[in-house]
Amino acid sequence: MEKIGRRKSQEQSTAGQLKLPLRQLVREALFDTVIVSGLEYVGAVLEEERTALCGPRYQHDLQRHALRAGSMPSSLSLGGRRVRVERPRVRSVDNSQELNLPSWRAWSARDPLEQRAIEQMLVGVSTRRYPRSLDPLPGELRIGGIGKSVVSERFVVGTARKLAALMQRKLGGRQLIAVMIDGVRFAEHVVLAAVGIDTGGEKHVLGLHEGATENTAACKALLADLIERGLPTERTLLFVIDGAKALHRALTDIFGERALIQRCREHKKRNVTDALPERMRSSVRSAMSQAYATRAPKRARRLLENLAHRLEPAHPSAAASVREGLEETLTVMRLDLPESLERVLSSTNLIENLFSRVRETARRVKRWQGGTMILRWTAAGVLEAERSFRKVAGYRGLPKLVAALRAHDAALDRRVDNGRRAA
């Protein structure tokens, strides 16, 4: 009985092993049949359209307006590459011009190869391995457009278009209430990124600029571009920034009191702990986190001032870093927002998380060839990430933020009116 059971088990195993290659063979045969049939259909449709223009073959027709002109080698996009096909040609009766076949004009106008190259590169496929990422086609087909240089050129052109599209986005109708700005380093370059949050909690990539947040000219250039594309300056916005003085100065110069500035608490903790010995960093960071967790502005300020006072005798640089811009790390806390929303708006982690995905897509890049290349890769990465954006945590509390911003506007308007009356 044991031998019979063992034999049956072996037979079942062998049958299962045979099924796997059989399934693969059927799949490949079906795939090849579909591809070949599809190309035959292309040829048949083109020949029908030529017949409609020129009339049936070998029949004299004095009223015809076009003549057959043989065929010529051409190509169409198929499965991530170019496939060679014979294109029927049609010329006018007087042979003065070539006439286009409607289907060929429509098919050749669609070129998904550029987007295919971008998507493959963004998921980590190198230009050298691009052909291996494609489904195999029947051997009798002549293919092209899969060489390393061709794929690289498609990626360059495609990402340049994505960058241009991003930098031309109109911002006027997005109902933005908060803007986060941070700088992210790539090799020797820094990319300034702006991400906006609208009244519904949706996130939008607003713009990119090559330059550091420590550079006032770069910061003003980014802001000027956003304003030109529709970022409002006549009403108060919440700006969450990394804490750079140049960016702060640019915001106050352009928006004045219409900018409520929240300094990133994570950057603040990092700046303070960087000025301390390793043994003290954990405890000081924990003390700062506890202060911000109170969600009571006066108490948080008192705790942070006490921390600075304790640090000052032995570590005056760290103490000065705690005090520098301290009030602006509490801006969101004063707005009485839900805890989850306050957490989102108190740091630029949203941008850092976004750029971690950009770095993931660009992990194969060994050498950055200038700021333009960095901006192209960054635009492609952030737009890819934007497709999976979700609403910010605590978005149901955004009406409170809107009310606080409008109250700030009303207070400024009253102050201006009072000043006019006094004058």
C-alpha positions in Angstrom: 0.0 0.0 0.0 2.8 2.4 0.8 4.4 1.7 -2.6 1.1 2.4 -4.3 0.6 5.6 -2.4 4.2 6.7 -3.2 3.7 6.0 -6.8 0.5 8.0 -7.0 2.2 10.9 -5.3 5.0 10.8 -7.8 2.6 10.6 -10.7 0.7 13.7 -9.4 3.9 15.6 -8.9 5.0 14.8 -12.5 1.6 15.8 -13.8 1.8 19.1 -11.9 5.3 19.8 -13.3 4.1 19.1 -16.8 1.2 21.6 -16.4 3.5 24.5 -15.6 5.5 24.5 -18.9 2.3 23.7 -20.8 0.6 26.8 -19.4 3.6 28.9 -20.2 3.6 27.5 -23.8 -0.1 28.2 -24.2 0.3 31.7 -22.8 3.2 32.5 -25.2 1.4 31.0 -28.2 -1.7 33.1 -27.4 0.3 36.2 -26.9 2.1 35.7 -30.2 -1.2 35.0 -32.0 -2.7 38.2 -30.6 0.3 40.3 -31.7 0.5 38.8 -35.2 -3.3 39.1 -35.7 -3.2 42.6 -34.5 -0.5 43.6 -37.0 -2.4 41.8 -39.8 -5.4 43.9 -38.8 -3.4 47.0 -39.0 -2.3 46.1 -42.6 -5.9 45.2 -43.5 -7.3 48.5 -42.3 -4.7 50.5 -44.1 -5.3 48.7 -47.3 -9.1 49.3 -47.0 -8.5 53.0 -46.5 -6.2 53.0 -49.6 -8.8 51.2 -51.6 -11.4 53.8 -50.5 -9.2 56.6 -51.9 -7.8 54.8 -55.0 -10.5 52.4 -55.9 -10.1 48.6 -56.4 -6.8 47.3 -57.8 -6.4 46.9 -61.6 -9.5 48.8 -62.4 -9.4 51.9 -64.6 -11.3 54.8 -63.0 -11.0 58.2 -64.7 -12.7 59.9 -61.7 -10.2 58.7 -59.1 -8.4 61.3 -57.0 -5.5 59.3 -55.7 -3.0 56.6 -56.9 -1.3 53.7 -55.2 2.4 54.5 -54.6 3.7 51.2 -53.3 4.7 50.9 -49.6 7.5 52.0 -47.4 9.1 50.6 -44.2 7.7 52.4 -41.1 7.1 51.6 -37.5 4.5 51.7 -34.8 4.7 51.6 -31.0 4.0 48.2 -29.5 4.8 46.9 -26.0 7.5 49.5 -25.2 9.4 49.4 -28.5 9.0 50.2 -32.2 7.8 47.5 -34.5 8.6 47.6 -38.2 5.5 47.6 -40.5 5.0 48.2 -44.2 2.9 51.4 -44.7 0.8 51.6 -47.8 1.4 54.9 -49.7 -1.1 57.0 -51.6 -0.3 60.0 -53.8 -2.6 62.5 -55.6 -3.4 61.9 -59.2 -1.0 64.6 -60.3 1.7 63.1 -58.0 2.2 66.5 -56.4 1.7 65.3 -52.8 1.4 62.3 -50.6 -2.0 61.7 -48.9 -2.3 60.5 -45.3 -4.3 57.5 -44.4 -6.6 58.4 -41.4 -5.8 55.3 -39.3 -2.1 55.7 -39.8 -2.2 59.4 -38.9 -4.1 58.4 -35.6 -1.8 55.5 -34.7 1.5 57.2 -35.4 0.4 60.3 -33.4 0.2 58.2 -30.3 3.7 57.5 -28.9 3.5 55.9 -25.4 7.2 55.0 -25.5 8.2 58.2 -23.7 5.9 57.5 -20.8 6.9 53.9 -20.8 10.5 54.8 -20.5 9.8 57.2 -17.6 7.8 54.7 -15.7 10.4 51.9 -16.2 13.2 54.3 -15.0 11.2 55.4 -12.0 10.6 51.8 -10.8 14.3 51.2 -11.0 14.9 49.7 -14.4 18.2 50.9 -15.9 18.5 52.0 -19.6 20.8 49.0 -20.2 18.2 46.5 -18.8 15.2 48.2 -20.4 14.8 45.5 -23.2 14.7 42.7 -20.5 11.7 44.5 -18.8 9.5 44.1 -21.9 7.4 41.2 -22.9 9.0 39.2 -25.8 7.5 39.5 -29.2 7.3 36.9 -32.0 10.8 36.3 -33.5 9.8 37.2 -37.0 9.0 40.8 -36.1 11.7 43.5 -36.6 11.9 45.7 -33.6 13.8 48.9 -32.6 13.8 51.8 -30.1 15.1 49.7 -27.2 18.8 50.8 -27.2 20.3 52.4 -24.2 20.8 55.8 -25.9 17.3 55.8 -27.3 15.6 55.0 -24.0 17.8 57.6 -22.2 16.8 60.3 -24.8 13.1 59.4 -24.3 13.5 59.8 -20.5 15.3 63.1 -20.8 12.7 64.5 -23.2 9.8 63.1 -21.1 11.1 64.4 -17.8 11.8 67.8 -19.3 8.2 68.0 -20.4 7.0 67.0 -16.9 9.2 69.7 -15.3 7.8 72.3 -17.8 4.2 71.2 -17.0 4.8 71.4 -13.3 6.3 74.8 -13.5 3.4 76.1 -15.6 0.6 74.9 -13.3 -2.0 77.6 -12.5 -2.5 78.0 -8.8 -5.3 80.6 -8.7 -8.3 78.2 -8.3 -6.8 75.8 -5.8 -8.1 77.5 -2.6 -4.7 77.1 -0.9 -4.5 77.8 2.8 -1.1 76.4 3.8 2.3 76.2 1.9 5.2 74.1 3.0 8.7 75.0 1.8 11.9 73.1 2.4 15.2 72.5 0.7 16.4 69.0 -0.1 20.0 68.3 -1.0 21.1 66.2 -4.0 24.9 65.9 -4.3 26.2 69.5 -4.4 22.8 71.0 -5.2 19.8 71.9 -3.2 16.2 71.8 -4.6 13.7 74.1 -3.0 10.3 72.5 -3.0 6.9 74.0 -2.3 3.8 71.9 -1.4 0.4 73.4 -0.8 -2.6 72.2 1.1 -6.1 73.4 0.1 -9.3 73.8 2.1 -10.3 70.2 1.4 -7.1 68.7 2.7 -5.7 67.8 -0.7 -1.9 68.2 -1.2 -0.4 69.8 -4.3 3.1 70.1 -5.5 3.4 73.8 -6.3 6.9 74.3 -7.6 10.6 73.5 -7.6 13.6 75.8 -7.7 17.3 74.9 -7.7 18.9 76.8 -4.8 19.2 76.7 -1.1 16.8 78.1 1.6 19.8 80.0 3.0 19.9 82.0 -0.3 17.5 84.9 -0.2 17.6 85.4 -4.0 16.6 81.7 -4.6 13.8 81.9 -2.1 12.4 85.1 -3.6 12.7 83.5 -7.1 10.6 80.6 -6.0 8.0 82.8 -4.3 7.8 85.1 -7.2 7.2 82.2 -9.6 4.4 80.9 -7.3 2.8 84.3 -7.1 3.0 84.8 -10.9 1.1 81.5 -11.3 -1.7 82.5 -8.9 -0.6 82.1 -5.3 -2.6 84.8 -3.5 -0.9 87.6 -1.6 -4.0 89.5 -0.6 -5.1 87.0 2.1 -3.2 85.4 4.9 -1.6 82.0 4.3 0.2 79.6 6.8 3.8 79.0 5.7 5.6 76.0 7.2 9.3 76.5 6.6 12.6 74.8 7.6 13.7 77.7 9.7 16.3 79.3 7.3 16.6 83.0 7.9 16.8 83.8 4.2 13.5 82.1 3.5 11.9 83.8 6.5 13.2 87.2 5.2 11.8 86.5 1.7 8.4 85.7 3.1 8.2 88.8 5.3 9.4 91.0 2.4 6.8 89.7 0.0 3.8 88.8 2.1 4.4 91.0 5.2 1.9 90.3 7.9 -0.2 88.2 5.6 2.2 85.3 6.2 1.7 83.3 9.4 5.1 81.5 9.7 5.5 78.1 11.5 9.0 76.9 11.9 9.6 73.2 11.5 9.9 71.7 15.0 11.9 68.8 13.6 14.5 71.1 12.1 14.6 73.0 15.4 15.3 69.9 17.4 18.0 68.9 14.9 19.7 72.3 15.1 19.7 72.3 18.9 21.0 68.7 19.2 23.7 69.3 16.6 25.3 71.8 18.9 25.4 69.3 21.8 27.7 66.3 22.6 26.3 62.9 21.7 25.6 61.9 25.2 23.1 64.8 25.7 21.2 64.7 22.4 18.6 62.1 23.3 17.6 63.7 26.6 17.4 67.3 25.1 15.4 66.1 22.1 13.0 64.3 24.4 12.6 67.5 26.6 11.8 69.5 23.5 9.3 66.9 22.3 7.6 67.0 25.7 7.3 70.7 25.6 5.7 70.7 22.2 3.4 67.9 23.2 1.7 70.0 25.9 -0.3 71.8 23.2 -0.4 74.8 25.5 1.7 77.8 24.1 2.5 79.5 27.4 3.6 76.2 29.1 5.5 75.1 26.1 7.4 78.4 25.9 8.2 78.2 29.6 9.5 74.7 29.3 11.7 75.6 26.4 13.0 78.7 28.1 13.9 76.6 31.1 15.7 74.2 28.9 17.7 77.0 27.3 18.5 78.4 30.8 19.9 75.0 31.8 22.0 74.6 28.7 23.4 78.1 28.6 26.3 77.8 31.1 28.0 74.8 29.4 26.4 75.0 25.9 25.6 78.6 25.0 25.2 77.8 21.2 22.6 75.2 21.9 20.7 77.6 24.3 20.8 80.3 21.6 19.4 77.8 19.1 16.5 77.0 21.4 15.6 80.7 21.8 16.1 81.6 18.1 12.7 81.7 16.4 11.1 80.0 19.4 7.8 81.9 19.1 7.4 80.7 15.5 7.7 77.1 16.5 4.4 77.7 18.5 2.4 79.4 15.7 0.2 76.4 14.9 -0.2 75.6 18.6 -1.9 79.0 19.1 -4.6 78.2 16.4 -6.3 75.6 18.6 -6.4 72.9 15.8 -7.0 69.2 16.2 -3.9 67.3 17.4 -3.4 65.3 14.3 -3.7 68.4 12.1 -1.4 70.4 14.3 1.2 67.6 14.1 1.1 67.8 10.2 1.4 71.6 10.1 4.2 71.9 12.7 6.9 70.4 10.5 8.0 70.0 6.9 8.0 66.2 7.2 5.5 66.0 4.4 8.1 67.3 2.0 10.9 65.1 3.4 8.7 62.1 3.0 7.9 63.1 -0.5 11.6 63.5 -1.4 12.5 60.1 0.2 10.4 58.6 -2.6 12.2 60.8 -5.1 15.5 59.5 -3.8 14.2 56.0 -4.0 13.4 56.4 -7.7 16.8 58.0 -8.4 18.9 55.6 -6.4 20.6 54.2 -9.5 21.9 57.7 -10.5 25.6 57.7 -9.7 26.5 61.1 -10.9 24.3 64.2 -11.1 25.2 66.2 -14.2 24.0 69.6 -13.0 20.9 71.3 -11.6 18.8 70.7 -14.7 19.1 67.0 -14.5 18.3 67.1 -10.8 15.2 69.2 -11.4 14.0 66.8 -14.2 14.4 63.7 -12.0 12.8 65.6 -9.1 9.8 66.7 -11.2 9.3 63.1 -12.5 9.5 61.7 -8.9 7.2 64.1 -7.2 4.6 63.9 -9.9 4.7 60.1 -9.7 4.3 60.4 -5.9 1.5 62.9 -6.3 -0.6 60.3 -8.0 -1.0 58.5 -4.7 -1.4 61.6 -2.5 -4.1 61.3 0.2 -5.7 64.0 2.3 -3.6 65.3 5.2 -4.3 63.8 8.6 -6.9 65.8 10.5 -8.2 67.5 7.4 -11.7 67.7 9.0 -10.2 70.4 11.3 -9.2 72.6 8.4 -12.3 74.9 8.8 -10.7 76.0 12.1 -7.5 76.9 10.3 -9.5 78.8 7.6 -11.4 80.7 10.4 -8.2 81.6 12.1 -6.6 82.9 8.9 -9.7 85.0 8.1 -9.7 86.4 11.6 -6.1 87.4 11.2 -7.1 89.1 7.9 -9.9 91.0 9.6 -7.6 92.1 12.4 -5.1 93.4 9.9 -7.8 95.2 7.9 -9.1 96.9 11.1 -5.6 98.0 12.0 -5.1 99.5 8.5 -8.5 101.3 8.7 -7.7 102.7 12.1 -4.3 103.9 10.8 -6.0 105.7 7.9 -8.5 107.4 10.2 -5.7 108.5 12.6 -3.8 110.0 9.6 
